[in-house]
């Protein structure tokens, strides 16, 4: 209730201030209150999309009026409320960062805006149309009205290519079938410009290196009558001769260790270069294996110049990760027989070796505080083939303070080695025309995890696989082999007693040997910046373990024929998960984000259950936020409320379904707000007496948990700090009566808040 009072008080203050926003406006001026655009035809027979034209013209007007919400110019109100602060402080921050100075009528150039609008409708084919402007001032607020009187829109009657039979002319004629300019379409200057750019781009793909859009002219004849135009595509007479010829690649010279200091020496160093395959490699210190460039570069001597190949080579060189700067230059040769270009690549290496130290602090809801430290050494050219090798040593400790029971202290220590090779190491050849060089990845690691009063876990992992991208939006990852070995030791007698009575807790530290393969596909339309209203994200994963060996060995845990490797039973399962997201732009600074997630894992043969680290869990900061991390389910099973009973073991499942939707909008400066609804749960595929009512059945919808809440985000582009507050509105574990508990919501009750409000502090968006 106190929150509501504070918010209501703030709104009243802002409303009171907004009623007097013109108080500080100069005597002979007015507050600019925005513009209205009216569209009218010169006669009733003219038809057009008035709404679309208004939106386009409105976007051209400058300046924009002060921001408002529900009629309240809240930013201007805050600006006035802050007064005249002296120096730094809260009032200074409110005035300069949150507030907004008044937009004065004297800052509006009415005639310039009118001319811009009139020019735009002319460019859209509404020839000889006019725009007039009118103003009204009331209570020191200026309101502007622009009225556009539109003539009929002109359309294309004929499109003719007036070109000769030269190679350039023939190419343009072939490209005409794909023209943006179609008879019957409206005249549009932007489309004409786009057509010139289209032709230039296509010609660059066909070897016309020296051509540019300015050499192409499109004449328009608007005197043919009936509100139509004829268009004539021509090559300018002053077009230089070399712009009309196809150029081919002569020599490709790579300066593999280029910098400004040796610039003069490099320019004349072809004679000292080593020829490898089709390329001249100048690398006097032999820092790089020439094979790197043979695999990366696309151009070969004799190839016609091609812009796609040009950009592809640059992108692949950048994606190697070993170069700080990459530049290409094409120079016409002095031969008079065939038009050719020499291609020069100037590559400036990034520092080969680096050392990174990371230190972090943490605190948890179980009264644990601690720190983590990691040290990573990286070598960007490990074997002189642009390989990236990293060695990481990490450790951490947590200490539980103010605990009612004996304090649990946790120690972690581990090491991890990674090697990324910029090619596919495989018995079969793998070719790709992607902008990204395919990679082979090998990983090996070891970790020691110790809880002083409970147990010690040692784990080892290793994997070998590939990463490749079709383009910036689509990425594939395939681990041919992935090993994970977990061994519990030093289990204390008191903790063993807990394990004997709680199978879920026992599974969390069970001995595990996972050996198999996995594949992951990711698609993200937002990886390439765009202004589309709809964007999509998809991630699909398939994880296999022990399937071939399990079938060959005849392993069957249910019949007592469980097999092992090095004395440890291996896991046998199939697991898959899909994550689909949709992002709908509802405004310039607002978005509706939605996610649908589904996963299932099936253990068989040598395993009765999924390994704990491969199980599904529900609840948490990036999940169903109204329920604490990993505390929900399976099904309608209720393990208890961690806020009341204290420690709860994680609740695993074999099946997961989840739906989320969240509306995000900018509040001010770097502050964003959100409201959201999350729903879903996890289930088991088999009956488990430890978690009754947790099995997946045809009535699974009755087990859905639903939560809602609101959040505040600080978004500074490369870093997002998020605070979400959520509470459940449907509890699947309620046995009698309705599972919907919206009627029980009571923000004024401290007991209700303790049991139901969940605070999630996290970095990054949940999806």
N, C-alpha and C positions, 0 to 999 in steps of 0.2 A: 504493500500500500504506500510505503514511503517513496518507492520508485515512481509510482504513478503520480504522486503529488509533485515530485520534482520535475517530471517531464511536463505535466500540465502547467506548472509554474513557468517553465522555460518557454513553452508555446505561447502563454499569455503575454510574457515580456516581448517576445518576437512580434506578436500580433500588434501589441501597443506601439512598438517602435515602427512597424511597417505602416501604420496609419499616419505617420508623420515623416515619411522618407524624404519629402521635399523641403524639410526645414532648413537644410544647409545648402540648398541650391542657390547660386548667385542670383541677384535681383533681376538681371536682364537675360536670364537663361531659363531653361526648363529641363525636367528629367525626361529622357527619351524612354517612352513606354512601348516601343516596338512599332512594327509596320504591318499593314494589311494589304494584301495583293488581290485585286479584283480582275477577273478575266471576262471579257465580253466580246462577242462576234460583231462585226460591222453590219451583218444582216442575219436573219433567223435561219438561213439555209446552211450556215457554216457549222460543222460539227467537229469537236475535239475533246480531248481528255483534260478537262479544266483542272482536276485535282492534281494530276501529274505535272502540269505546267506550273501551277502555283508552288508546288513543292520544289521544283527546280529553280524557279525565280527567287523564292524565299531564301534559298541557300546562298544566293549571290549577294544578298544585302549586307552591308557593313555600316556601323558596328552592330553587334548584337545587344539587345537590352539586358538589364540586370536580371540575373536568374531569379525565378520565383517558384513557389510551391504552394498550391491551393490559394493562389492570389497574393501570397505573402512574399515580398522581396527579401528573403531571409538573409542573404549574404550582405545586401546593402544595410539591412537593419543591424546586423552584427558589426559592420563597419562603423556605423554611426554610434552604436552603443559603446564601442571601445574608446570613443573620444579621441584625445590627442596624447598618446602615451609618450613618455620621455624615456628613451633608451629601450633596452630589451625587457622581456617579461611576458606575462600572460596576455595583457591587453595589446601589446605590440604584436604578438603571435596571432591573436584573434583578428586584429585589423589588417595585417599584411598577408596572412596565410589563409585564413578562413573567410574573412570579410571581402567585400568587393566595392571599390569606389563607384560613385554614381556615374552612369553614362549620360552625358549632357547632350541636349539637343544641338548645341553649337558644334558638336563633334560629328554630326551627321551631314555628309555632303549629298544633299538631295539631288542635285543635277547630275553628279557622277553616277549615283545609283540609277537614276532614270535612264541615262545613256547605256549603262551596262545591261539593264533589263531589255531595252529596245534592241540592242545589238544581239542579245541572246535569242529573242524570238525571230529576228531576221535570220540568224544562223540556223534556226530550226525550219526554215522554209516559209515562214509567214512574212513574205516580202511586203514592204511598204506599210507595215503595221506601226502603230504609235503607242507610246506610254506617257501618261500624264501623272503629275504628282499633286497631292493636296495635303494640307496639314491642319490640325486643330490643336489648340492648347487649352487645357482645362485643369484648374487647380495646380498650375505649374508643371503639368505633365504633357509632353508632346506626343501626339499620335499621328503617324504618317500613313497615307493611303496612296498606293500606286495602282493606276487603272490601265490595263493593257487592252487596246482595241485591235483585235486580230482580223486580218484578211484571210482568205482561204490559203491553206498550206499547199505549196507547189510540190508536184511529184515528178519522178523521173519518167520521161517518155521513151527515150532511146539512149543507149550507151554504145559508143563507137570507139574502137582503138585505131588511131591514125598513126601507124607505125610501119617501118620498112621491113625488109627480110634479113636484116643482120642477125647475128646470134642473139643479141639483146632483144631485138624486136620479136624474134621467134619465141623466146622464152616468155616475154610479156603476153604474147597471144595465147600461149599454152596456159598461163596463169589466169587468164580472163574468166575462165569457167568457174573459178572460185571467188570471184569479185564480191565485195560487200555491197557494191552498187548494183541494184536490181531494178529493172523497169517496173514501175508501179509503186516503188517505195518512196517515202517522202524525201525531199531534199534535206540534207543534214550536213553541215560543215564538218562536224566531228567525224562523221562516217567517211567523208572525202579524205580527211587527214589520215584516218585509220587505213584507208585503201592504199594510200601512198606508202605508209609504213609496212603494210602487208606485202606489197610488191617488193619493197627494198629487202625485207627479211627473207622472202623466198629467193630472190636473186643472190643474196649472200650465201644461201645454201647451195647454189649452183656455180659458185666460183667467181662471181662478179664482185671482187673485193673492193674496188674503188667506186662502186656505185653508191649513191645516197638518195634519199627521198626527194631532195630539192631538184634533182634532174628530171623528175616526172611532173608534168603539169596536167591539170584537168580543167579544160575550158567548159563554161556553162552558158548555154543560150536560153534565156528566159523569155524570148520574144515569140516563141512558137505558138502561144495562145493556150486557152483552156486551163490556165494555171498549171502548166507543165514546163519541163526543161529538157533540153537535150544536152548530153555530156560527151566530151571528146577527150580521150586519154592520149597524151602526146609525150614524146621525149623532147626535152628542150634542145634547141639548136646549139646552144653553147655548152652542151654536155661534152666533157673532155673525151678524147679518143680511148684512153685506157679504161674508162668506166664502162665501155661497151665490149670489153674482152674478158674471157674466162682465164683466170690465173691458176696455175698449178704450183705445188710445193716443190722447191728445188732441194735445198739442204735444210736439215733440222739441227740446230746447234744448241746444246744445253750447257749453261754455266751453272754447275751443280753447287758451287760454293761462292756465290756472288755477293759482293758488298761494294759500297761506294768507294772504299779505299783502293780496291783493285779494279775499278771500273775501266780505266784506260788500258790496262793489260788485258782484261777480258775481251774488250771489243776486237782486238786483233789476235785473238788466241786460237783461231780455228786450226792453224797449222800444228799447234801443240795438243790438240784434242785427240782423244782416243775414239776410234770409230767402233761402235758396237751395234750390230744389226743395221738399222737404217739411220742411226743417229751419231752425231759427233758430240762426245761428252768431254767437257773441259773441267777437270777436277784434279788439279796438280797435287793435292795432298791425299788423293784417293780416299776421301771420306765415305763415298757411297759406291755400292756395287752397281755397275752399269745396267744390270738386269732390272733394277727398279724402274728406270725410265722406259725400257722396252715394254714393260708390263703396263705402264701408266699412260704414256703418250699415245695419241690416236693418229695424228698425221704421219704419213710416210711419203718419201719423195715420189713425185708423180701424181699424187692425189690432188684433185681440184680443191681449191680453198672451200671450206665449209664452216659457217659460223657455229653450227652445233658442235662439230668436232673441235673447233677452237675453244669454246666454253667448256666442253667436256674435259679436255686435257687440263685446263686450269683448275677446274673443280676437283679432279682426281689428284692433282698435285697438292692442293690444299688439304684434301681429306687424308693424305698420308700422315699429317700431324707433325712433320719434322721441319717444315718450312714456315718461317715467320712472314715472309713476303714472297709473292709469286707474280711475275710480270712476263707478258709475251709481247714480242714486237715482230712485225712482218715488214720486210724490206724488198722492194722491187729489184730484181737483178738487172745487170746491164746487157744481158743477151738480147739480140734482136730477132731471134728465130721464133721462140715460143714464150708468151708472157709467163713469167715464173716469179715466185716469192721465196726468199729465204726466211725461215722461221727461227727466231731466237727466244730462248726461255732463260730468264734471269731469276735464279732461285736463291733466296737468302735464308740460310738455316736458322732455326731457333736454337737456343742454348741446348746442347746435347744432354746435359745432366742437370737434375734439379732435386732439391730436398725440401720436403713439406712437413711441417709440424702442426698438429691440430690438438687443441686442448679444450675440453668442454666440461661444464658442470651440470648436474642434474639433481632433481628432487622428485620423489614419488609420494603417492597418497598413503603408502604404508610406512611413512616416517623415515624413508631411506634417503640419504643424501650421499653424493659421491662425485667422482670425476672420471673422465676417460681421456687417454692420451694415445696419439698415434703418430708414427714417424714413417714417411713414405719416401723412398729413393726411386727416381725414374731415370731411365736412359732411353732417349728417343731414337737412337740409331744403334741398337744393341749389337747387331751382327753386320752392320754396314748395309743393311737392306731395308732401312726405314722401319725396323721392328721397334716396338715399344715394350720395354721390360720395366716392371715395377716390383719392388720389394717393400712390404709393409709390415711393421711391427706395431702391435697395439696392446694396450692393457687398460684396466680400469678397476676401480674398487668402489663399493657402496657400504655404508655403515648405517645401521638402523638405530635411531635415537628415540628416546621417550617411548619405547615399546613396553607394553604390559607383560608380554611373554619374553623369554630369553631372546636377546637381540640376534638378528640374522645378518651376518656380514658376507658380502659377495665379492669375489676376486675373479678377474678375467685376464688371461694372457694368451696371445696368439701371434701367428705369423702367416703371411699370405704372399704368394708369388704369382704374377701374371705376365704372360707373354702374348703380345698381339703382333701377328705377322701379316703384312699387307698383300696377301695372296692366299689362294686356297691350296692347302697342302693335302693332296688326295691322289689316288691312282688314276682318276679320270680327269680330263681337262675341263675347266670351268671358266667360261667366258661371260662377261657382262659388259653392257654398254652404259651402265649406270654412271652418274656423276661421282659415285663413291667407290673406292677401291674395296673389293671384298677382303675379308680378314679371317685368319685362322687364330683361334684363341685357346690358350692352354692355361689352366689354373691349378694350383696346389696350395693347400693350407692346413694349418693345425691350430687347435684352440683348447685351452684348459679353463674350465668353468668350475669354480669352487664356492660352495656355501658352507660356512664353518660348522654349523650345527646340523647339517642335513646330508650333503653328498658332494661328490666331485664327478664332473663329466669331462671326458676327453673325447674330442671329435677330430676326425681327419676327413678332408675332402679333396677331390681331384676331378677335373673335367677337361674334355678336348672337343672342340667343335668349331663352327663357322658362323660368321656374321656377314650378311650382305644386304644391300639396299637396292630396290628397283629404282627408286627416286627418293626425294627428300621426305615423302609421306609414307613410304612402305618399307618396312624393315623385317628381315627374316633372321632368326637365330636357331641354329640346330646344334645341339650337343650330341655328338656321336656316342660318346661314353661319359657318364657322370657317376661318380662314386661318392658316397657319404657314409662314414662309419662313426657310430656313437657308442661309447663304452662307459657305463656308470661304475664308479668305484667309491670306496670309503663311505658307504651309506651307514649312518649312525643307527643305533638300535631304536631310538625313539622315533626317528623318521621312518624306519622300516615298519614299525607298528602302524604308522599312518598309511603306508603303502598297502599293507595287508588288508586294510579296511576300506580303501578307496581306490578302485581300479582306474578311475580317470586320472588321479594323481600319479598312480604307478606308471601309466602309459606315458606320462610327460617326461620320464627319465629312463624309459626302457632302452635296452640294447638294440641298436639298429644297424643294418647293413643294406644300404640302397645302392643298387647297381643297375643302370639302364640308360635310356636315351630320352631326350625331350626336344620338342619343337615349339617355337613361339613366332607368331605373326602379328605385326603391329601396323595399323593404319591410322594416321592422324592428319586430317585435312588442314588443321591449323599450323602444322609444321612449316607450311608455306604461307606467309602473310597474305591475307585476302580481306575483302570487304563483303563477303557473301553473308546473306542473312542466316543460312543454315550451314553448320559445320558438324563433322562427325569424327568419332574416334572408335576404333575397334581393336581389341586385343584377344587373340585366341591362343590357347596353350594346350599341348598334348604331352603328358608325362607318362613314361612307361618304366617299369622296373621288374627285373627278374623273370620276364615273360618267356624268353627263349630257353634259358637254363631251367626254369621251372617246368616247362613242358617236356624238355628232353630228359630230365631227372625223375619225372613222375611225382614231384613233390605234392603232398596233400596233408596239411596240418590237421584237418578234421579226422583223418583216418590214422593219425599218429605217425605219418611218414614225412616229417619235416626235415628238410635238407639244410645244410649249412656250408659256409665258405670260411675257411680258417677258424672253424669252431663257433661261428656266429650264424644264426639263421638269417637268410637274406629275405628282403621284402619282395613280394610279388603283387603288383597292382596295375591298374589302368586309371589314370586320372585326367580329366579335361575341365577346362574353365574358359568361359567367354565373358567379355566385358564390352558392352556397347554403350556409347554415350552420344547425346545429341545436344548441340549448343545453338539456341535460337536467339538471335539479336533482336531485342524488343525496342531498342533505342540506341543512341550514340554511346551511352555509358551504362546500359543495362542489358541483362541477359537472363534467359531461362535455361538452366543446365539440367539435364536429366540423364539418368544412368539405369541400365538393366544389366544385372550380373547373374550368371548361372554357372554352377559347377557340380560335378559329380565324380566320386572316386570309388572304385570297386576293388576290394582286396579279395584274392582267391588263391588257390593252390597252396603255396608255402606260407601264406599270411592269413590270419583271421580278421585283422583290422588294418586300416591304413596306418603307416608310420605317423606318429604324433605331429611331426613337422610338416606333413603333407595333408593333414586334416583341414577341414573348413571350420571357421569360427565366425561368430556374429557379435556385433557390438563394438563400439570404440570410436575413435576420433575421425576415421575415414570410412565408417561403416554405418550402422544404425545408431546414431549418436545419442539417442535417449536411453540407451542401455550401456553399462560399463563394459570395457574391453573384454571380449571373450567370455562374457557372463550369460549370454542369451542362449536358450535352447539346451539340447536339441528338442524340437517339437514343443509340446506343452510342458516339458519337464522344467521344474523350478529348483535351482540349486540354492537360492537364497539371495538376499540383497547385501552386496558387499559393503554398502554404507552402514548397515546395521550389524551384520554378523562378523565383519572383518574379512579375513582372507578367504577367497574362493578359488578352487582350482579351475583352470581353463576348461571350457566345455567344448569338446571336439565333435564334428559331424562328418558324414559322408556325402551329404547333399546340401547345396546352398542355393537359395533364391533371394534376390534383393532388388528393390526398386527405390530410386531416389529422385527427387526433383527439388531444385533450389533456384530461387529468384535472387539475382545479384544486381545491385545498383550502386552507383557512386554517390556518396553523401557530400563530401567536400575534400579538397586537397587529395591526400593519399588514403583517405578513409572510405571504405566501402561497407555496405550493409547487406544482409541476406536474411531471408526467411526460407525454411525448408521443411520437407516431409520425407521421412525415411520409413521403409517397410521391408519386411522379410524375416528369414529365420534359417536355421540349419536343421538337418534331420539325420538319423541313422538309417542304413539300409536293412539292418537286422535288429531284432529285439534285443534289448540290453537291460537286464534287471537293475543295473546301477542307475539307469536313466529311463524310468518308465514313461510311457506315452511319448517317446522320442523317435519312433519309427516313422518313415515316410509312407504315407498312404494317399488314397484318392481324395481324402478330405484335408489335404495339406494347407489349403487356403484358410482353414479355421485356426491354423497355428501361426498365422502371420502376426508379427509384432509391428506396431506402428508408433512412430514418435514424431514430434514436431519441435520446432524451436526457431531461434534467431541467432545471428552472428554478426560480429564486427571484424573487419579485416583491415590491416595496414598493408597496402600494396605499393611497393616501390620498385616495380618491374622485375628486378632480379631477386627479390626477396618478399615473401608474403607471410605475415604473422596473423594467425587466425584464433579468435575466441568464439566458440559456439556454446550456447546454453540451450539444452533440450530437455524434454520431459515426455514420458510415454502417454499415449492416448488410447492404446490397445495393448493389453497384457495377455499373451496367449496362455499363460499358466493359471488363469482364474478358472476355477472348476464350476462354481455355481454363479448363475446370473450372467449378465452381459460382460464380455471381455473388454468392451469399450469403456473407458474410465474418464472420458472428457468431463462428465458431470462432477467428478471428484476433485477436479483441479482447484487448488486453493493456495494462491501465491502468498496469502497473508498468514498461512499456517507454517510455523517453523518445522513441525513434524513432517508435514507433507513435503516441504522443500528438501528436508534431509533425505527422505526416502525416494524422491522422484526427480529432483533437479540434478542434471549431470552437466558438469562444466568440461569442455574440451579445449585445451590449449595446444595448438599445433602449428607447424610450419607448412605452408603451401595449401592449395585448395584441396577439398576432399576428393574431387573428381572433375 
